[in-house]
Amino acid sequence: MRLSKYLVRRPAKGNPRRAIKSDPQRHKVYAMERSIIGSSIYSSVPLHILQAIADNACKAERAPLVKVRLVEEKGALFGYWEDGFVCLNQNYHGANIGVLLHEVAHAITDYWFEGIGLPDHSPEWAYTYLKLLDKYNVIPKYAMLEICRRFEVEVAL
C-alpha cells in the first residue's frame, strides 16, 4: 500500500493554505526546470525589475500583489512563496525571472483556488506558470507545453 497519498505536508512557514496532501508533480517540475537552468531565465535581475514583473503578473491575473524580497538562506531552496511575499534566495541564484515566475504562479494559484487543497505543483499551477513564462517572453507556450509533455508534467488547459 502506498502511503504517500495519505501524507500531509507541513504548512510552509505561516501559510496554512499550503498544508495539503502530497504533491505528485513536484519532482517532475523540478527536473523540468533543471533542464532549462542554463538558459537566460536564470540570469540575475535587479530587485526593482523583479518587483515590477510580479506586480504586473498579479494585476493581470486579478490576484493580490506580492512583495518580492531577497533572502540569504542555507538549504536547497531557490525561492518560496509565503504570506504575501515571494522570497528569492540569493545564496542559490534565486534572484532571476525563472524562480520569480515559479513563485508568483504559486501566489496566483493559491489565491484563485484557496480552500480547495490543490497540490503545490498541480496542473492548475502548471498552467499559470506556463502562461507567465509565455507572457514575459521567456518560453513560448507551445514550447513549454512540449517540455511539460516530455517531463510528464500535467497542465490544466
Stockholm file with secondary structure:
# STOCKHOLM 1.0

chainA/1-157         MRLSKYLVRRPAKGNPRRAIKSDPQRHKVYAMERSIIGSSIYSSVPLHILQAIADNACKAERAPLVKVRLVEEKGALFGYWEDGFVCLNQNYHGANIGVLLHEVAHAITDYWFEGIGLPDHSPEWAYTYLKLLDKYNVIPKYAMLEICRRFEVEVAL
#=GR chainA/1-157 SS CCCGGGCBCCCBTTBGGGCCBCCTTHHHHHHHHHHTTTSGGGSBCCHHHHHHHHHHHHHHTTCCCCEEEEECCCSSCSEEEETTEEEEEGGGTCCBHHHHHHHHHHHHHHHHTTTTCCCTTCHHHHHHHHHHHHHTTSSCHHHHHHHHHHTTCCCCC
#=GC SS_cons         CCCGGGCBCCCBTTBGGGCCBCCTTHHHHHHHHHHTTTSGGGSBCCHHHHHHHHHHHHHHTTCCCCEEEEECCCSSCSEEEETTEEEEEGGGTCCBHHHHHHHHHHHHHHHHTTTTCCCTTCHHHHHHHHHHHHHTTSSCHHHHHHHHHHTTCCCCC
//
